[in-house]
Amino acid sequence: MIIAQNLFKRADVKGRCAALEILVCNNAIGNLIRDGKIFQIPSAMQTGKKLGMQTLDDAILELLTKKWISPEEAFERAVDKSRFAALLKTPPDDLAF
Protein backbone atom coordinates (compact mmCIF):
# COMPACT_ATOMS: atom_id res chain seq x y z
CA MET A 1 0.00 0.00 0.00
CA ILE A 2 1.20 3.50 -0.81
CA ILE A 3 -0.26 6.63 0.75
CA ALA A 4 0.77 10.08 -0.46
CA GLN A 5 -0.23 13.15 1.51
CA ASN A 6 -0.63 16.75 0.37
CA LEU A 7 -1.30 19.40 3.01
CA PHE A 8 -3.67 22.25 2.19
CA LYS A 9 -4.25 25.53 3.96
CA ARG A 10 -7.77 25.50 5.42
CA ALA A 11 -10.11 28.10 3.93
CA ASP A 12 -12.73 27.87 6.69
CA VAL A 13 -10.61 27.81 9.87
CA LYS A 14 -6.99 28.24 10.88
CA GLY A 15 -4.83 25.23 10.16
CA ARG A 16 -4.23 22.62 7.49
CA CYS A 17 -5.92 19.49 6.18
CA ALA A 18 -4.59 16.52 4.22
CA ALA A 19 -5.61 15.17 0.85
CA LEU A 20 -4.60 11.51 0.67
CA GLU A 21 -3.90 9.50 -2.45
CA ILE A 22 -4.21 5.81 -1.59
CA LEU A 23 -2.91 2.99 -3.78
CA VAL A 24 -3.45 -0.64 -2.81
CA CYS A 25 -1.11 -2.96 -4.68
CA ASN A 26 -3.44 -5.69 -5.90
CA ASN A 27 -2.85 -8.00 -8.88
CA ALA A 28 -4.12 -5.44 -11.41
CA ILE A 29 -1.80 -2.70 -10.11
CA GLY A 30 1.12 -5.12 -9.91
CA ASN A 31 0.59 -6.18 -13.53
CA LEU A 32 0.44 -2.56 -14.72
CA ILE A 33 3.70 -1.77 -12.95
CA ARG A 34 5.38 -4.93 -14.22
CA ASP A 35 4.23 -4.23 -17.81
CA GLY A 36 5.34 -0.59 -17.65
CA LYS A 37 1.78 0.72 -18.09
CA ILE A 38 2.08 3.31 -15.35
CA PHE A 39 -0.24 5.71 -17.19
CA GLN A 40 -3.14 3.29 -16.58
CA ILE A 41 -2.77 3.29 -12.79
CA PRO A 42 -5.19 6.22 -12.15
CA SER A 43 -7.90 4.37 -14.06
CA ALA A 44 -7.22 1.20 -12.06
CA MET A 45 -7.43 3.26 -8.87
CA GLN A 46 -10.89 4.50 -9.89
CA THR A 47 -11.93 0.89 -10.43
CA GLY A 48 -10.42 -0.10 -7.08
CA LYS A 49 -12.40 2.38 -4.95
CA LYS A 50 -14.10 -0.51 -3.16
CA LEU A 51 -10.65 -1.61 -1.97
CA GLY A 52 -10.02 1.82 -0.47
CA MET A 53 -8.09 3.35 -3.35
CA GLN A 54 -8.41 7.07 -3.92
CA THR A 55 -6.78 9.41 -6.42
CA LEU A 56 -5.38 12.74 -5.30
CA ASP A 57 -7.93 14.62 -7.41
CA ASP A 58 -10.82 12.76 -5.75
CA ALA A 59 -9.42 13.63 -2.32
CA ILE A 60 -9.02 17.28 -3.33
CA LEU A 61 -12.57 17.38 -4.68
CA GLU A 62 -13.88 16.00 -1.38
CA LEU A 63 -12.09 18.74 0.59
CA LEU A 64 -13.37 21.36 -1.84
CA THR A 65 -16.94 20.06 -1.54
CA LYS A 66 -16.68 20.40 2.24
CA LYS A 67 -15.43 23.99 1.65
CA TRP A 68 -12.31 23.21 3.66
CA ILE A 69 -10.02 24.47 0.86
CA SER A 70 -10.25 27.19 -1.78
CA PRO A 71 -10.96 26.45 -5.45
CA GLU A 72 -7.71 28.24 -6.34
CA GLU A 73 -5.58 25.96 -4.19
CA ALA A 74 -7.50 22.90 -5.42
CA PHE A 75 -6.77 23.91 -9.01
CA GLU A 76 -3.12 24.64 -8.26
CA ARG A 77 -2.47 21.21 -6.72
CA ALA A 78 -4.73 19.09 -8.95
CA VAL A 79 -3.33 16.58 -11.40
CA ASP A 80 -6.21 17.04 -13.88
CA LYS A 81 -6.42 20.85 -13.98
CA SER A 82 -9.38 20.86 -16.40
CA ARG A 83 -11.50 19.10 -13.77
CA PHE A 84 -11.10 22.06 -11.40
CA ALA A 85 -10.79 25.04 -13.80
CA ALA A 86 -14.56 25.59 -14.01
CA LEU A 87 -14.71 26.07 -10.23
CA LEU A 88 -12.42 29.11 -10.33
CA LYS A 89 -13.74 32.68 -10.27
CA THR A 90 -11.49 33.51 -13.21
CA PRO A 91 -10.60 30.31 -15.08
CA PRO A 92 -7.37 30.37 -17.09
CA ASP A 93 -7.67 30.83 -20.83
CA ASP A 94 -5.16 28.10 -21.62
CA LEU A 95 -5.11 24.80 -19.77
CA ALA A 96 -1.80 23.65 -21.27
CA PHE A 97 0.28 23.53 -18.11
C-alpha positions in Angstrom: 0.0 0.0 0.0 1.2 3.5 -0.8 -0.3 6.6 0.8 0.8 10.1 -0.5 -0.2 13.2 1.5 -0.6 16.8 0.4 -1.3 19.4 3.0 -3.7 22.2 2.2 -4.2 25.5 4.0 -7.8 25.5 5.4 -10.1 28.1 3.9 -12.7 27.9 6.7 -10.6 27.8 9.9 -7.0 28.2 10.9 -4.8 25.2 10.2 -4.2 22.6 7.5 -5.9 19.5 6.2 -4.6 16.5 4.2 -5.6 15.2 0.8 -4.6 11.5 0.7 -3.9 9.5 -2.4 -4.2 5.8 -1.6 -2.9 3.0 -3.8 -3.4 -0.6 -2.8 -1.1 -3.0 -4.7 -3.4 -5.7 -5.9 -2.9 -8.0 -8.9 -4.1 -5.4 -11.4 -1.8 -2.7 -10.1 1.1 -5.1 -9.9 0.6 -6.2 -13.5 0.4 -2.6 -14.7 3.7 -1.8 -12.9 5.4 -4.9 -14.2 4.2 -4.2 -17.8 5.3 -0.6 -17.7 1.8 0.7 -18.1 2.1 3.3 -15.3 -0.2 5.7 -17.2 -3.1 3.3 -16.6 -2.8 3.3 -12.8 -5.2 6.2 -12.1 -7.9 4.4 -14.1 -7.2 1.2 -12.1 -7.4 3.3 -8.9 -10.9 4.5 -9.9 -11.9 0.9 -10.4 -10.4 -0.1 -7.1 -12.4 2.4 -4.9 -14.1 -0.5 -3.2 -10.6 -1.6 -2.0 -10.0 1.8 -0.5 -8.1 3.3 -3.3 -8.4 7.1 -3.9 -6.8 9.4 -6.4 -5.4 12.7 -5.3 -7.9 14.6 -7.4 -10.8 12.8 -5.8 -9.4 13.6 -2.3 -9.0 17.3 -3.3 -12.6 17.4 -4.7 -13.9 16.0 -1.4 -12.1 18.7 0.6 -13.4 21.4 -1.8 -16.9 20.1 -1.5 -16.7 20.4 2.2 -15.4 24.0 1.7 -12.3 23.2 3.7 -10.0 24.5 0.9 -10.3 27.2 -1.8 -11.0 26.4 -5.4 -7.7 28.2 -6.3 -5.6 26.0 -4.2 -7.5 22.9 -5.4 -6.8 23.9 -9.0 -3.1 24.6 -8.3 -2.5 21.2 -6.7 -4.7 19.1 -8.9 -3.3 16.6 -11.4 -6.2 17.0 -13.9 -6.4 20.8 -14.0 -9.4 20.9 -16.4 -11.5 19.1 -13.8 -11.1 22.1 -11.4 -10.8 25.0 -13.8 -14.6 25.6 -14.0 -14.7 26.1 -10.2 -12.4 29.1 -10.3 -13.7 32.7 -10.3 -11.5 33.5 -13.2 -10.6 30.3 -15.1 -7.4 30.4 -17.1 -7.7 30.8 -20.8 -5.2 28.1 -21.6 -5.1 24.8 -19.8 -1.8 23.7 -21.3 0.3 23.5 -18.1 
